[in-house]
Amino acid sequence: MGKDKVRIGIIGAGRIGKIHADNLLRNPHAEIVGISDLFAGPELEEWASSRGIPVVTTDSSQLIAMPNVDAVLICSSTDTHVPLIEQAAQAGKHIFCEKPVSMDLHQTQAAVAAVQKAGVKLQIGFNRRFDHNFKRVRAYVQEGTIGDPHIIKITSRDPSPPPAEYIRVSGGIFMDMMIHDFDMARYLSGSEVEEVYAQGNVLIHPVFAEHGDVDTAIVTLSFENGAIGVIDNSRQAVYGYDQRVEVFGSLGSATAANDHPNTAEISTANGLMRDKPLHFFLERYNEAYVQETALFIDAIRNDTPVIVNGNDAVQAERIALAARMSMEQGRPVKLREVPGISVESQTVAP
């Protein structure tokens, strides 16, 4: 066992930054020593004070330079991720960064190279790997319970579209939303993606077309191990947050259904009824957020590999770019058409 406490600085005090902070405050092996945000003011100072976080600053460089900071959580806007990763790596700090690392694969590659050169840890916020349902499906695949994977099916549908201001800077449905599913496809199949074919349309709101995006998409995947996959995304499922997976194999099938507020059902002459799925990603993946930061802390304390590393970020972004290229050009796209880097994968099932 390594050091008792890992001292953390959090960059970005938006919704996800505060969620990670509250989760880490309950972790006996983590100590939050500071938080930075470009718009830090009295409100954030009051929030931090109520949680015993001593330093609040508008300057992330100040936080990274603090000698009592062992690691940083980068929860700021995507366009800041690469420079912050490079700066933190040069300062010898371990790094947790929300997805995607960037919208530009070359920049992501540069950030990963900086981390490797500095010899620090980089974990990417693909939180769905830490979900209790998906972890069990992955375990069945790894244990050989369902034999060789043949078909991977992933459904991911949001309860309602994001605001127009977010759509404008999101990077598009493949980089913003389906990138989680691309990572999940690699995670569940145990194989790299070889080819992508994507189709999409605007079926929910014209604001997506105004920003060169789609709100409904299906992507088929061909994996190096011979398996095939299909992912469907929608920006609006009127019944709630729809998150399901299935891995069908030579010996059987493993599936994970939606989480619900409860398991109660009512049966009457009018039919069977139950509550809708959990409505928002913060509810659906609450425990996954707890687990991903807890295991990041454990990796630092015990000097073990992180669960989701820089290679995973690069590969998910490559698939997202291939999907965008496929939709725009109306053809299947080989992953080799999208440049990548040689990064030895250290992916370990959580």
C-alpha positions in Angstrom: 0.0 0.0 0.0 1.3 3.4 -1.0 0.7 6.9 0.4 -2.2 7.4 2.8 -3.8 10.5 1.1 -3.6 11.8 -2.5 -3.9 15.6 -2.5 -6.1 16.8 -5.4 -6.6 20.1 -7.2 -9.7 20.4 -9.3 -9.7 22.6 -12.5 -13.2 23.6 -13.5 -16.0 24.2 -11.0 -19.0 23.4 -13.3 -21.5 20.6 -12.7 -19.1 17.7 -13.2 -16.2 19.3 -11.3 -18.5 19.8 -8.2 -19.8 16.2 -8.5 -16.2 14.9 -8.5 -15.4 17.1 -5.6 -18.3 15.9 -3.5 -17.4 12.3 -4.3 -13.8 12.7 -3.4 -14.6 14.5 -0.1 -16.2 11.2 1.0 -13.0 9.2 0.0 -10.8 8.7 3.1 -7.7 8.5 0.8 -8.3 11.8 -1.0 -7.8 15.4 0.1 -8.9 18.4 -2.0 -6.5 21.2 -1.5 -7.8 23.7 -4.1 -10.2 24.4 -6.9 -9.8 26.8 -9.8 -12.4 28.3 -12.2 -12.1 31.2 -14.6 -15.2 32.7 -13.1 -14.4 31.9 -9.4 -16.0 34.4 -7.1 -17.9 34.7 -3.8 -20.4 31.9 -4.8 -17.6 29.4 -5.4 -15.7 30.6 -2.4 -18.7 30.0 -0.2 -19.2 26.5 -1.8 -15.6 25.6 -1.2 -15.6 26.9 2.3 -18.6 24.8 3.2 -16.6 21.8 2.1 -13.3 22.7 3.7 -11.5 23.3 0.5 -8.9 25.9 1.4 -7.8 27.4 -2.0 -10.1 29.0 -4.6 -8.5 30.7 -7.6 -9.2 31.8 -11.1 -5.7 30.7 -12.1 -5.3 27.0 -12.9 -1.5 27.5 -13.2 -1.4 28.5 -9.6 -3.2 25.3 -8.7 -0.9 23.1 -10.8 2.2 24.8 -9.3 1.2 24.1 -5.7 3.8 21.8 -4.2 1.1 20.0 -2.1 -0.9 19.0 -5.2 -0.2 15.4 -6.2 -2.9 15.2 -9.0 -5.3 17.4 -10.9 -8.8 16.7 -12.1 -9.4 18.6 -15.4 -13.1 19.3 -15.6 -12.9 22.5 -17.6 -14.1 23.1 -21.2 -12.7 20.7 -23.9 -10.6 23.4 -25.6 -8.5 23.8 -22.4 -7.8 20.1 -21.9 -4.6 19.7 -24.0 -2.7 22.7 -22.6 -3.7 21.8 -19.0 -2.6 18.2 -19.5 0.7 19.2 -20.9 1.3 21.8 -18.1 0.3 19.3 -15.4 2.5 16.6 -16.8 5.5 18.9 -16.9 4.8 19.8 -13.3 4.9 16.0 -12.4 1.2 15.9 -11.5 -1.0 12.9 -12.1 -4.1 13.7 -14.3 -7.7 12.8 -14.5 -9.3 14.4 -17.6 -12.9 14.5 -18.7 -13.7 13.3 -22.2 -12.8 14.0 -25.0 -9.3 15.1 -24.5 -9.7 17.3 -27.6 -11.5 17.7 -30.9 -8.2 17.3 -32.7 -6.6 13.9 -32.8 -3.1 15.4 -33.3 -3.6 17.5 -30.1 -4.7 14.5 -28.2 -1.7 12.6 -29.4 0.6 15.5 -28.2 -1.1 15.4 -24.8 -0.6 11.7 -24.4 3.0 12.0 -25.5 3.6 14.7 -22.9 2.2 12.4 -20.2 4.3 9.5 -21.3 7.5 11.6 -21.3 6.7 12.9 -17.8 6.0 9.4 -16.5 2.7 10.5 -14.8 -0.7 8.8 -14.9 -3.5 10.0 -17.1 -7.0 8.6 -16.6 -9.8 9.6 -19.0 -13.4 10.2 -17.8 -15.1 7.3 -19.6 -17.3 6.8 -16.6 -19.5 4.1 -18.1 -16.8 1.5 -17.7 -17.4 1.8 -14.0 -21.1 1.2 -14.2 -22.1 -1.9 -12.2 -24.2 -3.4 -15.1 -21.7 -2.9 -17.8 -18.9 -4.2 -15.7 -20.8 -7.5 -15.2 -21.4 -7.9 -18.9 -17.7 -7.3 -19.5 -16.8 -9.9 -16.9 -19.1 -12.5 -18.6 -17.2 -11.8 -21.8 -13.8 -12.1 -20.2 -14.7 -15.2 -18.3 -15.8 -16.9 -21.6 -19.3 -17.5 -20.3 -20.8 -16.4 -23.6 -18.0 -17.8 -25.8 -16.5 -15.7 -28.6 -18.3 -12.4 -29.0 -20.2 -12.2 -32.3 -22.5 -9.1 -32.0 -22.2 -6.1 -29.8 -25.3 -3.9 -29.5 -25.3 -0.6 -27.7 -28.3 1.8 -27.2 -27.7 5.3 -25.8 -30.5 7.8 -26.0 -30.7 11.1 -24.0 -34.0 12.2 -22.4 -33.9 15.6 -24.1 -31.6 17.6 -26.4 -28.9 19.9 -25.0 -29.2 23.7 -25.5 -28.2 25.3 -28.7 -25.2 27.0 -27.1 -23.9 23.5 -26.2 -24.6 22.0 -29.6 -22.6 24.7 -31.3 -19.4 23.7 -29.4 -20.0 20.0 -28.7 -18.0 18.7 -31.6 -21.0 16.7 -33.0 -22.9 13.6 -31.9 -20.0 11.2 -32.6 -17.4 13.2 -30.6 -19.7 14.4 -27.9 -22.2 11.6 -27.3 -21.4 8.4 -29.1 -17.7 8.6 -28.1 -18.8 7.0 -24.8 -20.3 4.1 -26.8 -17.2 3.8 -29.0 -15.2 3.3 -25.8 -17.8 0.9 -24.5 -17.7 -1.1 -27.7 -13.9 -1.6 -27.3 -14.4 -2.4 -23.6 -17.1 -5.0 -24.1 -15.7 -6.7 -27.2 -12.1 -6.8 -26.0 -11.1 -5.9 -29.6 -10.1 -2.9 -31.6 -12.5 -1.5 -34.3 -11.4 -2.1 -37.8 -14.1 -0.4 -39.9 -17.0 2.1 -39.3 -20.2 2.9 -41.3 -22.3 5.7 -40.0 -25.7 7.1 -40.9 -27.4 10.1 -39.3 -30.3 12.5 -39.7 -32.0 15.5 -38.1 -35.3 14.1 -36.8 -35.8 16.0 -33.5 -34.9 19.7 -34.0 -33.5 21.8 -36.9 -31.0 23.5 -34.5 -28.7 20.5 -35.0 -28.7 21.0 -38.8 -27.9 24.7 -38.2 -24.6 23.6 -36.5 -23.8 20.9 -39.0 -24.8 18.1 -36.7 -27.4 15.3 -36.5 -29.6 14.3 -33.6 -30.2 10.6 -34.6 -27.5 8.2 -35.7 -26.6 4.6 -36.2 -23.1 3.3 -36.5 -22.1 -0.3 -37.5 -18.6 -1.5 -36.4 -16.4 -4.3 -37.6 -13.9 -5.5 -35.0 -10.5 -7.0 -35.6 -11.6 -10.2 -33.8 -14.4 -10.7 -36.4 -17.2 -9.5 -34.3 -19.7 -6.9 -35.6 -21.4 -4.1 -33.6 -24.2 -1.6 -33.9 -24.7 1.6 -31.8 -27.8 3.7 -31.9 -28.0 7.3 -30.5 -30.8 9.7 -30.1 -30.8 13.1 -28.5 -34.4 12.6 -27.3 -36.0 9.6 -25.8 -39.3 10.9 -24.3 -39.4 8.1 -21.7 -36.1 8.8 -20.1 -32.4 8.0 -20.2 -32.1 4.8 -22.3 -28.8 2.9 -21.7 -28.7 -0.7 -22.8 -26.0 -3.1 -24.0 -25.9 -6.7 -25.3 -23.0 -9.0 -26.2 -24.1 -12.0 -28.2 -21.6 -14.8 -28.5 -21.1 -18.4 -29.5 -22.3 -19.8 -26.2 -25.0 -17.3 -25.2 -25.8 -13.6 -24.6 -25.1 -11.1 -21.8 -27.4 -8.0 -21.6 -27.7 -5.0 -19.3 -31.1 -3.2 -19.2 -31.9 0.3 -18.0 -31.7 1.2 -14.3 -35.1 2.2 -12.8 -35.9 4.0 -9.6 -37.3 0.7 -8.3 -38.2 -2.8 -9.5 -41.9 -2.6 -8.6 -44.4 -3.4 -11.3 -48.2 -3.2 -11.4 -50.3 -5.7 -13.3 -54.0 -4.9 -14.1 -56.5 -5.6 -16.7 -55.1 -2.6 -18.6 -51.6 -4.0 -18.8 -48.3 -4.1 -17.0 -46.8 -0.8 -15.8 -43.6 0.3 -14.1 -41.6 3.5 -13.6 -39.7 5.0 -16.4 -35.9 4.6 -16.5 -33.8 7.0 -14.4 -34.2 10.3 -16.2 -30.7 11.9 -16.2 -27.1 10.7 -16.6 -26.2 12.0 -13.1 -28.7 9.7 -11.6 -28.0 6.7 -13.9 -24.2 6.9 -13.5 -23.9 8.3 -10.0 -22.1 5.3 -8.6 -19.9 5.1 -11.7 -18.7 8.6 -11.0 -17.8 7.6 -7.5 -15.9 4.5 -8.6 -13.9 6.2 -11.4 -12.3 8.8 -9.1 -11.9 6.2 -6.3 -9.9 3.9 -8.6 -7.9 6.9 -9.9 -6.9 7.6 -6.3 -6.1 3.9 -5.8 -3.9 3.8 -8.9 -1.8 6.7 -7.6 -1.6 5.3 -4.1 -0.5 1.9 -5.2 1.4 2.9 -8.4 -0.8 0.7 -10.6 -2.1 1.3 -14.1 -5.3 3.4 -14.5 -8.4 1.8 -15.8 -8.9 4.1 -18.8 -5.6 5.5 -20.3 -4.5 7.9 -23.0 -4.6 5.1 -25.6 -8.3 4.6 -24.9 -8.8 8.4 -25.5 -7.0 8.2 -28.8 -8.8 5.1 -30.0 -12.3 6.5 -29.2 -11.5 9.7 -30.9 -10.2 7.8 -34.0 -13.5 5.9 -34.2 -15.5 9.2 -33.8 -13.6 10.8 -36.6 -14.1 7.7 -38.8 -17.8 7.8 -38.1 -18.0 11.5 -39.0 -16.0 10.8 -42.2 -18.3 7.9 -43.0 -21.5 9.9 -42.6 -20.2 12.8 -44.7 -18.9 10.6 -47.5 -21.6 7.9 -47.4 -19.2 5.0 -47.2 -17.6 2.6 -44.8 -14.3 3.9 -43.4 -11.4 1.8 -42.3 -9.8 2.9 -39.0 -6.4 2.9 -40.8 -7.6 5.9 -42.8 -7.6 7.9 -39.5 -4.1 8.5 -38.2 -3.2 7.1 -34.8 -0.2 6.6 -32.6 1.5 3.5 -31.1 0.5 3.6 -27.4 0.6 0.3 -25.6 -2.8 -0.3 -24.1 -3.0 -0.8 -20.3 -6.7 -1.2 -20.2 -7.7 -3.3 -17.2 -11.3 -4.2 -16.3 -12.4 -2.2 -13.2 
